């Protein structure tokens, strides 16, 4: 197997899925954001976004904090240190594969 094909096959599958890649890339660029920002930025529906976030949280890549802004519930999301490291590794691996 040549090096490029091997590199592609070794990409982090959790991040590589297009919806999750979009989420991680957005979170990588900011310290934190709320759920509604991600709904708008990704143009995903709330259920689909929630499903992807649950998978990223399960992998330890995204931290989810339930809080309130006044009396309104708010979900704050951020990449964990492990998520930042995984995304950096993913970017380097993808660049090497291409």
GULOZA-893045 format. One record per residue (C-alpha): y, z, x; residue in one letter; residue number from 1. Coordinates in pm, 1 decimal. Layout:
N
{{Y,Z,X},A,NUM},
...
This chain:
98
{{0.0,0.0,0.0},X,1},
{{337.5,-90.8,148.3},X,2},
{{605.0,174.3,207.4},X,3},
{{834.8,70.3,-80.0},X,4},
{{556.6,80.0,-337.3},X,5},
{{436.9,415.1,-203.9},X,6},
{{792.3,553.9,-223.2},X,7},
{{826.4,441.0,-585.1},X,8},
{{493.0,596.8,-680.5},X,9},
{{603.0,929.7,-530.6},X,10},
{{930.2,960.1,-728.5},X,11},
{{971.2,1279.6,-931.4},X,12},
{{841.6,1178.7,-1277.5},X,13},
{{1035.0,1455.8,-1450.2},X,14},
{{1366.2,1310.2,-1331.9},X,15},
{{1263.4,942.4,-1326.8},X,16},
{{1239.3,905.9,-1707.2},X,17},
{{1565.4,726.6,-1807.2},X,18},
{{1690.9,988.0,-2054.7},X,19},
{{1629.4,1277.7,-1817.1},X,20},
{{1776.5,1081.9,-1525.9},X,21},
{{2095.9,1033.7,-1726.1},X,22},
{{2112.5,1406.7,-1808.2},X,23},
{{2049.8,1518.8,-1450.7},X,24},
{{2304.2,1269.7,-1312.7},X,25},
{{2568.2,1396.8,-1556.0},X,26},
{{2494.0,1761.3,-1479.7},X,27},
{{2493.7,1693.2,-1106.1},X,28},
{{2855.8,1578.9,-1129.5},X,29},
{{2982.1,1894.3,-1304.0},X,30},
{{2940.0,2269.0,-1260.0},X,31},
{{2832.1,2308.9,-1623.9},X,32},
{{2885.4,2152.8,-1965.1},X,33},
{{2806.6,2220.7,-2327.1},X,34},
{{2539.5,2055.8,-2538.4},X,35},
{{2786.9,1855.3,-2748.3},X,36},
{{2937.5,1701.2,-2434.7},X,37},
{{2591.4,1574.4,-2338.1},X,38},
{{2530.3,1441.5,-2690.1},X,39},
{{2849.3,1236.4,-2658.6},X,40},
{{2804.1,1131.5,-2295.4},X,41},
{{2438.7,1025.4,-2329.5},X,42},
{{2464.5,888.5,-2685.1},X,43},
{{2127.0,1052.0,-2759.4},X,44},
{{2060.1,1223.6,-3087.6},X,45},
{{2041.1,1603.3,-3077.7},X,46},
{{1662.5,1615.9,-3117.1},X,47},
{{1593.9,1369.7,-2838.4},X,48},
{{1841.2,1543.4,-2607.4},X,49},
{{1688.0,1883.1,-2687.1},X,50},
{{1342.2,1751.4,-2604.4},X,51},
{{1453.8,1617.5,-2265.7},X,52},
{{1641.9,1939.6,-2187.8},X,53},
{{1333.9,2145.3,-2272.7},X,54},
{{1127.8,1941.3,-2024.3},X,55},
{{1395.0,1981.6,-1754.8},X,56},
{{1421.0,2354.8,-1824.8},X,57},
{{1041.2,2388.7,-1808.3},X,58},
{{1049.4,2221.5,-1464.9},X,59},
{{1316.4,2468.2,-1351.9},X,60},
{{1579.6,2197.4,-1307.9},X,61},
{{1821.8,2297.0,-1585.5},X,62},
{{1954.1,2636.4,-1687.1},X,63},
{{2030.5,2687.9,-2055.9},X,64},
{{2262.9,2963.5,-2171.3},X,65},
{{2315.7,3035.8,-2541.7},X,66},
{{2656.1,3189.3,-2603.1},X,67},
{{2948.5,3185.5,-2844.3},X,68},
{{3299.7,3042.4,-2833.9},X,69},
{{3466.9,3275.1,-3078.0},X,70},
{{3221.2,3279.3,-3367.1},X,71},
{{3080.7,2933.9,-3298.1},X,72},
{{2742.2,2911.6,-3118.8},X,73},
{{2754.2,2716.6,-2792.9},X,74},
{{2483.3,2604.5,-2551.3},X,75},
{{2596.2,2581.6,-2188.5},X,76},
{{2387.6,2372.7,-1948.7},X,77},
{{2386.1,2350.5,-1571.6},X,78},
{{2159.1,2226.1,-1295.5},X,79},
{{1978.8,2505.1,-1117.2},X,80},
{{1968.5,2508.2,-736.8},X,81},
{{1614.1,2370.4,-766.7},X,82},
{{1744.2,2096.1,-997.9},X,83},
{{2018.8,2000.3,-751.7},X,84},
{{1767.1,1989.8,-466.2},X,85},
{{1522.1,1783.4,-673.0},X,86},
{{1793.7,1534.5,-770.0},X,87},
{{1909.9,1500.2,-408.8},X,88},
{{1550.1,1437.7,-302.7},X,89},
{{1502.7,1189.4,-588.8},X,90},
{{1818.9,995.7,-492.1},X,91},
{{1709.4,971.6,-129.2},X,92},
{{1358.2,863.5,-226.8},X,93},
{{1488.6,600.3,-468.0},X,94},
{{1728.5,464.8,-206.7},X,95},
{{1444.1,444.8,46.5},X,96},
{{1222.1,267.6,-206.2},X,97},
{{1487.4,6.0,-279.8},X,98},
